[in-house]
Amino acid sequence: MKLFENNTKNEDERIVLQRLKIFKEAYLVITFALFISMAVKLLYFDLSFSAYITEYILIPTGAVYILVRGYIEGERIQVKINKSSMFIIPLIYALIFTIFALIGKYRSHELMQDLGSSLIYLGIIFISIFVLTFIIVLISSKLFNKRSKKLEKKYDDE
């Protein structure tokens, strides 16, 4: 089966770019659908975390795959992440999942039963997701910039 074979040998680059645009849009639609699925399971069906753990894992997995694959393939795009983005991206990601955890605690009536430990739990979730995401953004930015400089030097020498 030649599903993943590169068939773009004699194609016009406009067609290739259009196909890549479609793939990008499909990825965004699927990621958004996973996010909506997670929200519906939590808010509407009142399910536990174990019911939407798949979505919880798959949403960031796609982004990590794109980063790793781009690095392996030697993508020549230099990632320019300014200092505010280094904090905004992890902050948004941590807030989203902390809000989901807060809603889960509230719906299971655990929030008001033991407010102190619930707030500590939510704080740990926020801080751990923020730090993990910050580390991923920082490392990926450094790796991409290092790799792109190495490739630029290689192609400039040729």
N, C-alpha and C positions, 0 to 999 in steps of 0.2 A: 504494500500500500504506500503510495507516494503522496500522502496527505501533507506532509511538512516539507516536501522538497521545494527548493527555490526554483520557481518557474518564470522568473522575471528576466530571462536572458535577452529576449528581443522585444520587450515591451517598452512602450513609451513611458518616460518617467512620470508624466502626468497621471497615467493610469495607476502606476505603482503608488504615487502619493495619495490618490483617491482611495485606493484599497487600504492603505495605512490609516487614513482618516476614518474610514469605516470601522476598522479594527479598534481604533482608539475610542470611538463612540460606543461600540459594543462593550468594551471593557467598562466604560463609565456607566452604561445602562445596567450591566450586571452588578457592579459595585453598589449602585444606588438601590437596585432591587434587593440585594442582600441586606442593606441598611434598613430598608422599609420592612423586610421580613422580620428582622430583629426587633424593630419597633412594634410591629403588630403583635408578635409573640409576647412581648413584654407588657404592652399597654392594653391590648384588646383581650387576649386570651389568658392573661395573668399567669404565664408559665414561669417556671424557675429558670435560673441561669443555664442549667444543663440542657434546656430545650433549645437555646439559641447560641450555644457555644460554637457551633460550626460557623455561623455567620461571623461571630466575634473573632474567630481565627482567620477566616477567609478574606475578610476585608483588608487587613494589613498585609496578608500574604501576597496578594497581587502586586501591591506597590513594592514590596521587598523583592519579588521576582523580577520586576522591571529594572530595579536598581542593579541587582546582581547580574542579570543578563546583559544590560548595557555595559557594565564594567568588563565582563568577560569578552564581549564582542569588540571591545575597543572603541566604543562610541566616542567620536571626536567632539562632542559638545561639552563645553566647560560649564559646569553647574555653578551658577552665580547665586548664592544664597547670602543675602545680607544679614547683619546681626539681628535685625528685628524679626526676620523670617525664621531665624534659628530658634526663637522663643515662641513665635506665634503658632507655628505648625504644631509643636508639642502641646502648647496650651489648648488649642482647639481640640486636638485629639483627646487629651486628658479630660477636658470639660465634657465632651460628648459621652465618654464612657462612665464618668463619674455621675452624670445626670441619669444615665441608664441604671446604674447601681442604686442611686437615690430613689428612683421610681420603684425599683424592685423592692427595696427595703420598706418603702412607704406602703406599697400594695400588700406586702406580707405582714404588715402591722408590727414589724420589728423596730421600725424607726422610733416610735413613741414609747415602746416598752422599755428600751434601754438606749436612751438618747446619747449618752456619753460614749458607749462602745460603738454605736452606729456612726457617730461623727468621726471617731478614730479610724474606723473601717473605711469610710469614704475618703478621709484624708490620706490614708495609706494607698488606696486605689489611685487617687489623683496624683500623688507624688511619684509613685512607682511608674505609672503610665507616662507621666511627663518626663521623668528622667530617662526611661527606656527609649522613648521616642526622640528625645533630645540627643541621646548617644547615637542612635541610628542616623539621624539627620547629620550630625557632626561627622561621623565616620564616613558616611556615603559622600558627603561633600568633599572631604579631604581626599578620599580615594579617587573620585572622579576627576578632581582637579589635578592630582598627581599623574593619573593615567593619561589625561588629555594633554598635559605638558610633555609627557614622554612620547606620545604619538605625534604631536606637533613637531618635536625635535626630530623624530624618525622621518617624517614626511618632508621636513624642510631640508634634511641632508640628502634626500633623493633627488 
